[in-house]
Amino acid sequence: MHTGIWKQAVPGRQMVRKLNVAGDGQGDLAGHGGEHRAVMVYQTDSYRHWESQLGRHDFTFGQFGENFTVDGLPDDEVCIGDRYRIGGALFEVTQPRVTCYRVGIRMADPAMPALLVSHHRPGFYLRVLEEGEVGAGDEITKIADGPERITVADIDALLYLPGHPRDQLESSLRIPALSTGWKSSFQALLDQGAAEAGNAGLSGSVAPPPAWPGFRSLRVAKVDRESASVISLSFEQMDTSPLPAALPGQFLVVRLRITPGAPPLLRNYSMSGAPGENTYRISVKQEVNGAASSFLHNHVNSGDVLEVSAPRGAFTLRAGDTPVVLVSAGIGATPVLAMLHALAAEQSSREVWWLYGARNRKEHPFAKESRELLQVLARGQSHVVYSKPEPNDHSATTTIQPAILTRPCSISLA
């Protein structure tokens, strides 16, 4: 997992630029980066709240992944569009925190993303209007009120909690400072035309709750070699009882204790096996200098016990009768391979397109497995391309007649 949520306090004054604080960055730029999410703010009052709620006293500054830990500026008072001067920089409030699973990993509490929303304490992002230096002890001076006067807590609840009053949705869209992603979700709710029916922008992408919290000890049932650089590990319960069913496309988080006394490594791997089996299968490519992947390749064997989370994630196969396009390359095939397994298991009549790229035959995992699954499907089609084929590899690629999908379809990219 590539993430910037682990932060530590730094001394002296730091330059704040348009995209981040100097020396800092975001790991997931799709979910947490960009101009509207340059600086993350969390409050000391919320620190005290969570210490009381969770019974913990081990927090350090940056515990919640924030850049600025501040006194004041509560989520139920700060409004989207408010402007503040801090030190030599000028900021504008753009949106609440996006409560992804990483904050749960950072806090060692998988329920944390949901708790931040339900307790109305998400924290918020700032856009940098004027670059400048900022340091601990700087006063925070409010320069201007945001239009519509919708607080961070209220706009967070408007998206994530039940009830979406039309007037509040319309009001939120009139806030120039609100980030594009949030405006798109609110517009989707308005277009849906049913304020209480749920979020059209999020429907189909909300994962069910995990089957168990945190991590559970699972035994490695077997290790299979898929290609020159990819292995698959199948996990089973310690008592060999059936594992809870997973949705095709979900992932597992594996906690590895490689070095005694050192912090554990956390890695998430998409499940690649068939649904409904008594095992969970992940497939791992050995990366150059990859500590976790090298450990799994070189030191984990059948019978070993690892700490594994329950299946998670909302990137899953949707039911229906429209065509399905499964697009992937390299090890990215794992979640869509699980979807292909699910379609084959039910002998789906849907048109299924398997579009895959690899370097060559040696670096082509799941080649035989995917071909056999497609043969089960009456309308399965495949197109495999090698970017650096060896002389005898051309016969391994398959092609389909040129065609254009002109009707609605479900597209899964990995």
N, C-alpha and C positions, 0 to 999 in steps of 0.2 A: 504494500500500500504506500503510494507516494503522497505524502501529506505535509503540510506546514503547521498543523495544529499544535505541535509541541513548541512552546515559546518559553523564553526566559527573559527576565528583566535585564536591561542594558543601562550602563551609567552614562551620564552626560547628555548632551543634546543630539538629536537625530534629525536628519533632513527628511521631510515628508514630500514625496513626489506624487505625480498624478496617479500612479498605479499601486504604490505601496510605500511603506516606511523603509528608508535606506537600510540595506542589510537583511531585510525580511522578504518574504514572498509567499505565494500560495502554491500548494502542490497541485490541486485540482482547479485549473484555470477555467474550466467550463462551469463549475459550480460555485467558485469562491473568488475568482479574480475579476479583473476589469475595472474600468473607471468608476463605476457605481459601487464597487465593493473594495475600495482601496484600503480602507482602515476599519477594523472591527473594534467596537466599543463594548465593554461590559463593566458592571457597577459593583463597588464594594458592598453595597447593601444586598445585592443578589448573592454575593459570596457568603454573607452572614446568613441569608435565608437558606442556602443549600447546606451550609454547615449544620444548621439546626434540623433541616428536613432529613438529611442523610446520615446525621450523626458522625460527621467526619471533621477532622481538624488537621488535615495534611495538605491543604491547598497552598499553592504558591502563585505569585502574580503570573498571569498568562494561562492559568489553569483551564480556562474555557476557550482558549484559542484566540483571545483578544489581543489587539495591539496596544490599546489604551485601557488601563484599569482606572476607573474614575470614581471620585466621590460625587454623588448627585447624578443628574441626568437619568432618572428612572424611566423605564419603558412606558409606564402609564401616564407620563407627563410630556416627554419629548415627542414632537410631532414630525411626520414626514415633511421635509422641506425646510425645517428649522435650520438656521445658519449660526455657526459658532466660530469665534476666533480663539485659537489656542496657540500661545507663543507667536511665532511669525507666520502661521498658516491659517487659512480660512477654509472651513468645512461646511458641507450641507448633508443633512440626513436623507438617505435615499431609500432604505428598506430595512426590515427586520433581518436578523440572522437566518440563513437557510439551515434548518436543523437536520443536517445529514448524519449518518451513522458514525462519522469520525469522532464527533464529540462524545458519543457513547464509549468508544474505544479509549479516548483520552481520559475519560472519567472512570473507566473500568466499570461502567454501568450501562448496559445496552438499552435501558429504558430512558436514558437521559434526553435524547432528542424529543420524545413525546412529552416528558416532564417540562422541558423548557417552554413548550407551547401551552400545556394545560395550566401551568402556574403563571402564565403571562409574563415570563421573564426571558425572552429570547436574546436580548441584546440587539445591536443594530450596526449598520454600516454607514460610513461617511464617504462622500465624494470630496476630492481636494479641489477647491476652487482657486486657491492661491497657494503655491508651494512655499515652504518655509521650515525653519527649525523648531522642534518641539522637545521639551524635556520635562521630567518629573517635577512637580511643584508649580507648573504654569497654571495661571487662572484660566477658567473657561468662561468666556463672555458671550452671551447671546446677542447676535447682531440683528436677526430678523426672524419673524414668525413664518412658518410655512402656511400656504393657503389651505383652506378646508379644515384645518385644525384636527386632523385624524392622528391619534397617537400611534406609536410603534406597536404597543400591545394590541390596540384595536384593529389595526390593519393586518397584523399577524393572525388574529382570531378570525378575521373576515375571510381569509383564505383557507386556513387549516381546520377551523372548528365548525360544527353544524350551524346552519343559519346564515344566509347571505342576502340581507335586505338590499333591494334594488337601489334605494336612494344612496346607501353607503357605497355600493359598487360604482355608481355613477359619480359620486363625489371623489372617490379615489382616483378615477381616471382623469380628473381635472387637476391633479397635482403634477406639475411639470417635473419635479425632482424625483418622483417615483420611478424606479428602474423599469426598463422595458419588459423584462421577464414577468414581473409582478403585474404590470398593466395587461400583458397578454393573457394571464390567468384570469384576471377580473373581467376582461372583455369576453373570454370564453364563457364565464358564468352568465353574463348578460345575454350572450347569443343563445345560450341553452334555454333561456326563457322560463326556467323554473328555479326560483331563488332557493328553495328548500331542498332541491333534489340532489344536491352534491355539486362537486366541482368538475365541470366538463374538462377543464384543463388537466385535472389530476385523475379522472376516472380511467380505469384500466391500468393505472400505474401505481396503485396503492397496494403494497404487499400485505399479506395476512400476518398476524403476529407470529413471532418465532415459536417453535415447539418447546423450547426451553430457554431460560435466560443464561447469559454468560457462556461458559464453556463446559463441555462434558468429555470425559475420557472415552475415546473410541479406539478399537483395535484395528490395525492394518490387516485386512483379510488377505490382500495380495498386491503385488507390484508388477505391472506389465510395461514392457518396452514398446512404445508406439512409433518412435523414429529415432534418428541419431541423437536428438537432443530433448526428447519428450518421453516422460514416463507417466503412467496412470497409477494412482493409489486408490484402492477400494477400502472403505471403512465399514466396520460392523460394530454392533453393540457388544459390550463385554460379555453379556449373557446370551448373545446371538439372537435375542428377540428382535422382531421387526422394528426398523427405524420409522419414525413418522414420515409420511409422504411428503415429497418436495415437489415444487412446481418446476416444469422445464424452463431453464434459464436462470434459476437462482444460484447463489454462491454460498460457500462456506468460508468462515474465518478460522484459520489455524494458528494456534499460539505455540511457538517453538522456543524452548529453553535450551539454547545452544551452548552458552557459556555460563558456568556456575557463577552466581553473584551478579551477573549482568542483567539488564532489563530484557524481558522476552521479546522476540520478534513476532509481529502480527502480520499475517498475509491473507488476503482473500483470493480464493480460487473458484472459478465457475465450476459447477457440477457438469460432468460430461456424459453421465450414464443414463440408462433408461429409467423412467419414473416407475414407482411402485415396487422396486426391488428391495431386498433386505439389506442392501449396502448403498453407501454414497460413494460415487467415484469422482475424483478430481484428476486433472491432467496438468502436469507442470513442466514447463520448458526450463532447462538449465541455462541461466543467464551468466554472461561473463561477469565475474566478481559478485554474483548474486549470493548473498550469505544464506538466505532461506532456501532458494532453489538448489544450491549446491549441497546443503545439508540433507534435503529430502532425497536427492539423487544418490548421494554417496554414503549415507549413514542410516537411512530408514529401510527396514526390511519387514517382511511378513511377520506378524506377531507382535510388532512394536506397538506401543500405546501413545497416542498423541491427544492433545487438548483441542477440541473442535467445537465450533458454534453450531447452532441449529441453522438450517437453510434460511437464507434471507434474500431480499431483493425483489424489485418490482418489474425487472426486465424479463417478462415471461410470455409464453405463447398465448395468444388470445383465441378463444373459441370462435367458430364461425364457419362459413363455407366459401369465403373469398380466397383467391390465390395467396400463397405464402412465399415470400422471397427471403431466403436465408443467405446473407452475404458475410463472408469472413475471409481472413487470411492468417496463415501461420497458426500459432496457438490460440488466436482469437476464435477459432472454430468451436471451442468448448461449449459455450451457452447455446449456440444454434444447433450443435450436434445433439444436445439433450432435447431440443425441440423436434429435431428430425426423428429421434427415438420415439418421442410421444406420438407423432403423426403416424409412424410406421406401426406402433403398437396397436393403434385403433384402426389400422388399415384405412386411413383417411382418403376420402374421394376428392379432397381439395387438390388443386394444381400446386405443386411444390417445386420451386426452383432453388437448386443448390449451386451457389456461385462462390468459388473458392480459389484463392491464390496461395502459392508456396514457392520457395526458391527452386526446388528440384525434388526428384523422387525420394532421396534420402531424408529430406526435410519435410516430407508430406505425411503427417500423422493421420490416422483414422481413414486412410485411403480405402482399404478393403471394407471396413465397417460402414462407411458412408455409402459405398456402392451397393452393398447388400441391403441397407435400409431403403435406398431409393428404389430398388427392384421390387420391394413389397408394395410400393405406392403405384397405383394405376396411372397416375398423372405426374409422376416424379421426373424431373429433368435436371441435368447436371452440366456445368461448365467449369472446368478446372484449368487453370493457367499457371505455368511455371515462369518465374521472372528470370532465373538463371539456370536453364535446363542443361543437363549433361547430354552427351551425344545420343545415349540410348533412352532418354526420358520422353521424347516427343510422343511415343505411342501411349504413354501413361495419361496424357491429357485427353479430355473429352470435350466435345463441342455440341452445341445445339443449333438448330436452324435459327437465323436472325428473326427476331420477333419483338413486338412491343406490347407490353401489358397496358391495355387501355381501360381496364375496369378496376374497381377498388381492390386493393390487396393489402395484406399485412406484411410489412418489411421489417426484418430484424437484422441489425448490423452488429458485427462484433469485430 
